[in-house]
Amino acid sequence: MAELRSRRSNLAVPGSNPRFLEKAKGLPADQVFLDLEDACAPLAKPGARKNIVAALNEGGWGEKIRTVRVNDWTTEWTFQDVIEVVGGAGANLDCIMLPKVVDAGQVQALDMLLTQIEKANGFEVGKIGIEAQIETAQGLINVNQIAFASPRIETIIYGPADFMASINMKSLVVGALHPDYPGDPFHYILMQILMAARARGVQAIDGPFLQVRDVPAFEEVAKRSAMLGFDGKWVLHPGQIDAANEIYAPSQEDYDHAELILDAYDWATSEAGGKKGSAMLGDEMIDEASRKMALVIAGKGRAAGLSRTSSFTPPEE
């Protein structure tokens, strides 16, 4: 987890709108996904493919992770989405997002198609990752197999709107808590996705909050999945980006403390530190379990661009 790229904010950009594609290049999202699925009407999809290829090849995306969401395998558009986008801009593309994944076979089919296109175009085989979106009851039941379906898998994503429709869930606002529900009705879903992602060693991404101008409500929902351990969330509007970047990154204090734990544990287990299995950092006892937790926090902080404001000094004998 410590070495994965930061995906605190995942900005959805309709591929059918060249103006939005250009604007997205200058926004501070960690990842952009250029959408060929729900954001594009059927008649607009062929033109959207061309828009996306042009936008990727023109560059200007900075350090953003560049992803394209294709249509799901039940449609007539998927194979052509992949062939045109990867064949036309594979050198400037990081991932393909596959929506409505229901089983491992769908991921494996995409993997094979990507391999053929990479070989045909002289790209590095395996360069392009896969992001699998869980949006149905069947997909959630099979999420563990989906997570391990391909070495290309980089993220497991929760898609709340289609998922809620899949199970006939009643809610006024997609993804929000509701006074008629006892507790958190989304907890089980989020934890299933998170466990599969962590078992596979990839990132877990929360889906969108549709009330795009209600940033306080977005923050409330985002804090729920961030507290569980999710790595980021979709943002549908530029106004949600800063909130996501802040919520899914560790605080400066937590980041500094994690780095101190790593340094202190390395020293304590070394020859100079007495080869101890545990040690004290101030009033806190640290051990291997502490190191593992600190690795996750430090990794997220580094990926988010945080810099240390403190340093470790070995205790005097």
C-alpha positions as a printed Julia matrix, in Angstrom:
317×3 Matrix{Float64}:
   0.0     0.0     0.0
   2.82    2.42    0.8
   4.02    2.63   -2.8
   0.69    3.05   -4.58
  -0.04    6.33   -6.33
  -2.3     8.85   -4.66
  -5.97    8.66   -5.68
  -7.57   10.9    -3.06
  -9.74   12.65   -5.66
 -10.95   10.89   -8.81
 -12.51   13.44  -11.18
 -15.17   12.27  -13.63
 -14.94   14.02  -17.01
 -17.44   13.36  -19.84
 -15.59   12.32  -22.97
 -18.22   13.96  -25.15
 -17.32   17.47  -23.91
 -13.96   18.79  -25.24
 -14.23   21.92  -23.08
 -14.5    19.86  -19.9
 -11.62   17.65  -21.02
  -9.4    20.69  -21.44
 -10.5    22.26  -18.15
  -9.78   19.04  -16.23
  -6.08   19.28  -17.08
  -5.69   22.29  -14.8
  -7.66   20.98  -11.81
  -5.86   19.58   -8.72
  -7.4    16.09   -8.83
  -5.07   13.15   -8.25
  -6.8    11.12  -10.97
  -9.07   11.92  -13.89
 -11.26    9.37  -15.57
 -12.5    10.32  -19.01
 -15.92    8.76  -19.3
 -17.39    6.85  -22.23
 -20.16    5.24  -20.19
 -22.94    7.01  -18.28
 -21.74   10.53  -19.11
 -22.08    9.89  -22.86
 -25.31    9.39  -24.77
 -25.22    6.42  -27.16
 -25.02    8.58  -30.27
 -22.18   10.61  -28.74
 -19.91    7.66  -27.89
 -18.03    7.4   -31.23
 -17.16   11.1   -31.13
 -16.26   10.89  -27.46
 -13.65    8.21  -28.2
 -11.95   10.56  -30.63
 -12.13   13.45  -28.16
 -10.47   11.34  -25.46
  -7.68   10.08  -27.73
  -6.93   13.66  -28.79
  -6.98   14.99  -25.23
  -4.65   12.25  -23.96
  -2.18   12.7   -26.8
  -2.14   16.49  -26.45
  -0.74   16.1   -22.92
  -0.88   18.72  -20.2
  -2.16   16.32  -17.53
   0.81   16.79  -15.22
   1.17   14.06  -12.58
  -2.49   13.03  -12.75
  -3.36    9.37  -13.19
  -5.09    9.17  -16.58
  -7.95    6.67  -16.76
 -10.71    6.02  -19.27
 -14.0     4.42  -18.24
 -15.29    2.22  -21.07
 -18.75    0.74  -21.34
 -19.57   -2.56  -19.62
 -19.33   -5.93  -21.34
 -23.11   -6.31  -21.74
 -23.13   -3.48  -24.29
 -22.1    -3.4   -27.94
 -19.54   -0.62  -27.35
 -16.92   -2.09  -25.01
 -14.5    -3.75  -27.42
 -14.49   -0.73  -29.71
 -13.95    1.63  -26.77
 -10.86   -0.31  -25.75
  -9.47   -0.78  -29.25
  -9.82    2.87  -30.25
  -8.69    4.45  -26.98
  -5.78    2.13  -26.17
  -4.72    1.77  -29.8
  -4.85    5.53  -30.3
  -3.48    6.81  -26.98
  -2.12    3.82  -25.05
   1.26    5.47  -24.58
  -0.46    8.29  -22.66
  -2.92    6.2   -20.68
  -2.53    4.67  -17.21
  -5.7     2.63  -16.64
  -8.95    1.37  -18.11
 -11.93    1.46  -15.77
 -14.42   -1.35  -16.32
 -17.92   -0.64  -14.94
 -20.54   -3.09  -13.68
 -18.08   -5.93  -13.18
 -19.95   -9.07  -12.09
 -17.27  -11.77  -12.17
 -13.58  -12.45  -12.66
 -14.12  -13.53  -16.27
 -15.02  -10.0   -17.34
 -11.76   -8.66  -15.93
  -9.8   -11.47  -17.59
 -11.45  -10.74  -20.93
 -10.38   -7.1   -20.68
  -6.87   -8.18  -19.7
  -6.57  -10.38  -22.8
  -7.85   -7.62  -25.09
  -5.41   -5.12  -23.59
  -2.53   -7.56  -24.07
  -3.37   -8.02  -27.74
  -3.59   -4.26  -28.33
  -0.32   -3.62  -26.47
   1.49   -6.25  -28.53
   0.02   -4.97  -31.8
   1.1    -1.39  -31.04
   4.5    -2.13  -29.53
   3.48   -1.0   -26.04
   4.89   -2.53  -22.88
   2.66   -5.51  -22.06
   0.91   -5.01  -18.75
   1.56   -1.26  -18.66
  -2.13   -0.33  -18.57
  -3.9    -1.1   -15.31
  -7.52   -2.08  -14.7
  -9.93   -0.41  -12.27
 -12.91   -2.64  -11.47
 -16.18   -1.0   -10.51
 -18.62   -2.94   -8.3
 -22.19   -1.82   -9.02
 -24.42   -4.88   -8.53
 -25.27   -7.5    -5.94
 -23.61  -10.14   -8.13
 -20.45   -8.07   -8.36
 -20.27   -7.69   -4.57
 -20.75  -11.42   -4.04
 -17.82  -12.05   -6.42
 -15.64   -9.11   -5.36
 -12.88  -11.29   -3.89
 -12.44  -13.21   -7.14
 -12.64   -9.98   -9.12
  -9.84   -8.43   -7.05
  -7.53  -11.35   -7.88
  -8.64  -11.8   -11.51
  -5.68  -10.02  -13.11
  -2.29   -8.61  -12.13
  -3.42   -5.41  -13.86
  -5.98   -4.63  -11.12
  -5.13   -1.34   -9.4
  -8.38   -0.32   -7.73
 -11.75   -1.69   -6.64
 -14.43    1.0    -6.86
 -17.87    1.25   -5.29
 -20.59    2.45   -7.65
 -23.47    3.45   -5.37
 -26.26    4.5    -7.74
 -26.41    1.33   -9.83
 -25.73   -0.79   -6.75
 -28.65    0.71   -4.86
 -30.87    0.04   -7.87
 -29.54   -3.51   -8.02
 -30.72   -4.3    -4.49
 -33.84   -2.09   -4.51
 -32.45    0.18   -1.8
 -34.53    3.23   -0.96
 -32.7     6.53   -0.5
 -33.35   10.16   -1.32
 -29.69   11.01   -1.9
 -27.26    8.47   -3.36
 -24.51    7.67   -0.89
 -25.9     9.78    1.95
 -27.06    8.63    5.35
 -30.83    8.64    5.8
 -32.82    9.22    9.02
 -35.09    6.25    8.25
 -32.15    3.8     8.31
 -30.73    2.53   11.61
 -26.96    2.98   11.58
 -25.11    3.06    8.26
 -26.79    0.98    5.52
 -23.66    1.22    3.34
 -21.19   -0.11    5.91
 -21.41   -3.75    4.83
 -20.97   -2.87    1.15
 -17.99   -0.63    1.77
 -16.28   -3.15    4.05
 -16.67   -5.98    1.55
 -15.01   -3.88   -1.14
 -12.3    -2.7     1.24
 -11.46   -6.23    2.42
 -11.13   -7.5    -1.14
  -8.9    -4.58   -2.1
  -6.66   -4.94    0.94
  -6.35   -8.71    0.52
  -5.2    -8.08   -3.06
  -2.98   -5.16   -2.05
  -4.73   -2.56   -4.23
  -6.64    0.64   -3.55
 -10.29    0.98   -2.56
 -12.17    3.97   -3.99
 -15.55    5.28   -2.84
 -18.09    6.29   -5.46
 -19.75    9.64   -6.18
 -21.98   11.9    -4.13
 -24.55   13.36   -6.5
 -25.45   16.58   -4.66
 -22.43   18.2    -6.26
 -22.85   21.71   -4.8
 -23.43   20.53   -1.22
 -19.79   20.29   -0.16
 -20.51   19.88    3.6
 -22.68   16.83    2.84
 -19.95   15.5     0.52
 -17.44   15.88    3.35
 -19.7    13.99    5.76
 -20.04   11.06    3.37
 -16.35   11.07    2.43
 -15.24   11.0     6.06
 -17.21    7.78    6.52
 -15.23    5.8     3.94
 -11.96    7.57    4.78
 -12.35    6.47    8.4
 -12.77    2.86    7.25
  -9.55    3.08    5.25
 -10.63    3.93    1.69
  -7.98    5.66   -0.39
 -10.12    8.19   -2.23
 -13.48    9.13   -3.69
 -14.99   10.14   -6.99
 -15.61   13.84   -7.47
 -18.19   15.05   -9.96
 -17.55   18.77   -9.59
 -14.39   20.84   -9.12
 -15.81   22.1    -5.82
 -15.45   18.62   -4.31
 -11.75   18.16   -5.18
 -10.14   20.1    -2.32
 -12.36   18.39    0.24
 -11.45   14.92   -1.06
  -7.74   15.74   -1.17
  -7.84   16.84    2.45
 -10.06   14.08    3.82
  -8.22   11.16    2.24
  -4.74   12.38    3.12
  -3.3    11.99    6.61
  -2.93   15.14    8.68
   0.54   16.62    8.94
   0.68   15.54   12.57
  -0.29   11.93   11.8
   2.15   11.8     8.89
   5.06   13.1    10.99
   4.24   10.63   13.75
   4.17    7.72   11.28
   7.58    8.67    9.91
   8.95    8.89   13.47
   7.6     5.42   14.25
   9.33    3.99   11.18
  12.65    5.63   12.07
  12.42    4.65   15.73
  11.56    1.05   14.96
  14.35    0.75   12.39
  16.82    2.05   14.97
  15.51   -0.16   17.8
  15.8    -3.33   15.71
  19.29   -2.47   14.47
  22.61   -3.43   16.02
  23.06    0.1    17.36
  19.61    0.05   18.92
  20.11   -3.26   20.67
  18.18   -5.49   18.21
  14.98   -5.04   20.24
  11.58   -6.21   18.99
   9.8    -3.31   20.63
  10.78    0.14   21.85
   9.42    3.33   23.36
   8.74    6.44   21.33
   8.05    8.98   24.04
   5.29    7.39   26.11
   4.22    5.05   23.29
   5.36    1.46   22.9
   5.98    0.53   19.25
   6.51   -2.85   17.63
   6.1    -4.61   14.27
   2.34   -3.98   14.25
   3.01   -0.29   14.85
   5.42   -0.3    11.91
   2.82   -1.81    9.58
   0.22    0.8    10.47
   2.81    3.56   10.13
   3.79    2.3     6.67
   0.25    2.85    5.4
  -0.05    6.38    6.83
   3.44    7.38    5.72
   2.82    5.98    2.25
  -0.39    7.98    1.85
   1.35   11.11    3.09
   4.25   10.73    0.68
   1.9    10.08   -2.22
  -0.05   13.2    -1.27
   3.15   15.26   -1.37
   3.55   15.89    2.37
   7.0    16.73    3.71
   8.3    15.89    7.16
   8.45   18.63    9.77
  10.2    16.54   12.43
  13.13   14.14   12.64
  14.07   11.19   14.83
  16.93   11.41   17.29
  18.11    8.11   18.84
  17.9     8.15   22.64
  21.13    8.58   24.55
  22.51    5.52   26.35
